Amino acid sequence: VQLVESGGGLVQSGGSLRLSCAASPNLFHIYTIYTINWYRQAPGKQREVVSTLNSGGSSNYTDSVKGRFTISRDIAENMIYLQMNSLKSEDTAKYYCNVQLPLGGRPYDYWGQGTQVTVSS
């Protein structure tokens, strides 16, 4: 499984960005049960989960991004997205795409290389 993020950059407070994560071809057809996550890690802080989307279509968000961020996937295109609106300086971090697959009775995590988001106030 390969994951490649893109879409990060520098944006002013209140602006928007859409992060993309290109997954391995046919990932969502090969694996029908999976969990997609977007994590972020700010300098000097632990990596935290920002949003989760499971194969059933249910999504969750950490409180600080609720109402501002939207996670989605395009099964046909093997793409994962994180739409980020009303960005704040505290959203500045490196964002990572993660896919968790249940393999052999245990969860396996696959990660992208990350994409930097910097929000200027």
Disulfide bonds with the S-S distance in Angstrom:
Cys21-Cys97 2.24
